[in-house]
Each structure stands twice: as structure tokens, then as C-alpha cells.
């Protein structure tokens, strides 16, 4: 069963930009926004992603500094 979502007080310029993006993809505004909402919902939030990275870093007991990582990255180029 589909749920309806209403977003109020969207500035006209924002709506116009979204309509233009939808048109570029050959979609209605509703189709475009539904796709964007599905894309957003399928990804973790920034906070949950950061928590996951921190857990992995603790589990790996990583002690490599950001400067060291960049040095190795640049050496590989």
C-alpha cells in the first residue's frame, strides 16, 4: 500500500529546479521525487555511516595517521 507524503512550504525556485531535473529525465515531478526518496532511504545516514567506520577502525586497531595514508597514496601515483 502506497503512503502519501506532503511537503509544505517548498520555495518556488526549489520546485522549479526539481521540475527541471525531472523533465531532463523524462519523468513527472512525482516520479522523480519518489525515485530520489527511494535512493535516499536505501543509503545509510551520515551518522550511521560514521559509526560503522569508527567501529571498523577500532576493530582493526588502526594506528595509521591521515598524513601517512596520504603519503602512501601519493607514492603509488
Order of alpha helices (4+ residues) and beta strands (2+ residues): alpha-alpha-alpha-alpha
